[in-house]
Amino acid sequence: MLKGLLKTSDSVVDALLRLTLAAVFFPHGAQKVLGWFGGHGLVGTWGFFTWKMGIPPFLVALVFMAEFLGPIGLFFGFLTRVAAFGIFCVMATAAAMVHFKFGFFMNWSGAMPAGQEGFEYHLLALGLCLAVMARGAGAFSIDRALSK
């Protein structure tokens, strides 16, 4: 089973998909865990998710792992499919539970109040996650080295 999880091509395109997903999601995880990029950090985000949104603590821990550790794994190409699956789950849940009700489009013009974004971004992220889960880490990855 582990061999199938790590199996990948030596494709540079697959590596670019993986690295793009890592680059997009690392800042989100760093906001939540480290407080970088204007985020509230671990304590602030934990409190918001558990108290304000009512998300069970174990699920909040999984979100933090998916959005912070997942991109680090993706950067190195380690357990790539697992990392992409974690991000996929977070994005699918966010789209369904929060963003779907605001329609398709992002709030590009700033006309809507903060946080009232459509699911357009989430749809792109989901597609990228699916591609990475299907294709694997590609070239320049730990998964590739381990699968040989």
C-alpha positions as CSV (number, residue, x, y, z in Angstrom):
1,M,0.0,0.0,0.0
2,L,2.8,2.4,0.9
3,K,4.5,1.8,-2.5
4,G,1.2,2.8,-4.3
5,L,0.9,5.9,-2.1
6,L,4.5,7.0,-3.1
7,K,4.4,5.9,-6.7
8,T,4.9,8.9,-9.1
9,S,6.4,9.9,-12.4
10,D,9.5,11.9,-13.0
11,S,7.4,14.6,-14.6
12,V,8.4,18.2,-14.0
13,V,4.8,19.2,-14.6
14,D,3.7,17.1,-11.7
15,A,6.3,18.7,-9.6
16,L,5.0,22.2,-10.6
17,L,1.5,21.2,-9.6
18,R,2.8,20.0,-6.2
19,L,4.9,23.1,-5.7
20,T,2.1,25.5,-6.7
21,L,-0.2,23.8,-4.2
22,A,2.5,24.2,-1.5
23,A,3.1,27.8,-2.3
24,V,-0.6,28.7,-2.2
25,F,-1.3,26.9,1.1
26,F,1.8,27.5,3.2
27,P,0.8,31.2,3.8
28,H,-2.7,30.0,5.0
29,G,-1.2,27.6,7.4
30,A,1.4,30.1,8.6
31,Q,-1.4,32.6,9.3
32,K,-3.2,30.0,11.4
33,V,-0.3,28.5,13.3
34,L,2.5,31.2,13.3
35,G,0.5,34.4,13.0
36,W,2.4,35.3,9.9
37,F,0.9,37.3,7.0
38,G,-1.6,39.0,9.2
39,G,-3.0,35.9,10.8
40,H,-4.0,35.4,14.4
41,G,-1.6,32.6,15.2
42,L,-2.3,29.3,16.9
43,V,-4.1,30.5,20.0
44,G,-6.3,33.1,18.2
45,T,-7.2,30.8,15.4
46,W,-7.9,27.9,17.7
47,G,-10.2,30.0,19.8
48,F,-12.1,31.3,16.8
49,F,-12.5,27.9,15.2
50,T,-13.5,26.1,18.4
51,W,-15.5,28.8,20.3
52,K,-16.9,31.1,17.6
53,M,-17.4,28.5,14.8
54,G,-18.1,25.5,17.1
55,I,-15.6,23.2,15.3
56,P,-14.5,20.2,17.4
57,P,-10.9,20.6,18.6
58,F,-9.7,17.4,16.9
59,L,-11.0,18.7,13.5
60,V,-9.3,22.1,14.2
61,A,-6.0,20.1,14.8
62,L,-6.5,18.3,11.5
63,V,-7.0,21.7,9.7
64,F,-3.8,23.0,11.2
65,M,-1.9,19.9,10.1
66,A,-3.4,20.0,6.6
67,E,-2.7,23.7,6.0
68,F,0.6,24.0,7.8
69,L,2.4,20.6,7.6
70,G,0.7,19.6,4.3
71,P,2.5,22.4,2.3
72,I,5.8,21.5,3.9
73,G,5.3,17.9,2.9
74,L,4.3,19.1,-0.6
75,F,7.4,21.3,-0.9
76,F,9.7,18.3,-0.3
77,G,7.4,15.9,-2.1
78,F,6.9,13.7,1.0
79,L,3.6,11.9,1.4
80,T,2.3,14.1,-1.3
81,R,-1.0,12.4,-1.9
82,V,-1.8,12.5,1.9
83,A,-1.0,16.2,2.1
84,A,-3.1,17.0,-1.0
85,F,-6.0,15.0,0.4
86,G,-5.8,16.9,3.7
87,I,-6.0,20.2,1.8
88,F,-8.8,18.8,-0.4
89,C,-10.8,18.0,2.7
90,V,-10.3,21.4,4.2
91,M,-11.2,23.2,1.0
92,A,-14.3,21.1,0.3
93,T,-15.6,21.7,3.8
94,A,-14.9,25.4,3.7
95,A,-16.7,25.7,0.3
96,A,-19.7,23.7,1.4
97,M,-20.1,25.1,5.0
98,V,-19.0,28.7,4.5
99,H,-18.5,30.0,1.0
100,F,-21.2,28.3,-1.1
101,K,-23.9,30.5,0.3
102,F,-22.1,33.6,-1.1
103,G,-22.2,32.4,-4.7
104,F,-19.4,31.6,-7.1
105,F,-17.2,34.7,-7.3
106,M,-14.5,35.9,-5.0
107,N,-15.0,39.4,-3.5
108,W,-12.4,40.9,-5.9
109,S,-13.9,44.4,-5.8
110,G,-14.3,44.5,-2.0
111,A,-18.0,45.3,-2.4
112,M,-19.0,42.6,0.1
113,P,-18.1,42.5,3.8
114,A,-14.9,40.6,4.7
115,G,-15.2,36.9,4.7
116,Q,-18.1,36.8,2.3
117,E,-16.3,35.2,-0.5
118,G,-17.7,32.8,-3.1
119,F,-16.3,29.3,-3.8
120,E,-14.3,30.2,-6.9
121,Y,-10.9,29.9,-5.2
122,H,-11.9,26.7,-3.5
123,L,-12.9,25.1,-6.8
124,L,-9.4,25.9,-8.2
125,A,-7.8,24.5,-5.1
126,L,-9.9,21.3,-5.3
127,G,-8.9,20.8,-8.9
128,L,-5.3,21.2,-8.1
129,C,-5.5,18.8,-5.1
130,L,-7.2,16.2,-7.3
131,A,-4.5,16.5,-10.0
132,V,-1.8,16.1,-7.3
133,M,-3.6,13.1,-5.7
134,A,-4.0,11.4,-9.1
135,R,-0.5,12.1,-10.4
136,G,1.7,12.1,-7.3
137,A,4.7,14.2,-6.5
138,G,6.6,14.1,-9.7
139,A,10.2,15.0,-10.2
140,F,12.5,16.2,-7.4
141,S,10.5,14.6,-4.6
142,I,11.2,12.4,-1.7
143,D,8.2,10.2,-2.8
144,R,10.0,9.6,-6.1
145,A,13.3,8.7,-4.4
146,L,11.5,6.3,-2.0
147,S,9.4,4.6,-4.7
148,K,12.4,3.5,-6.8
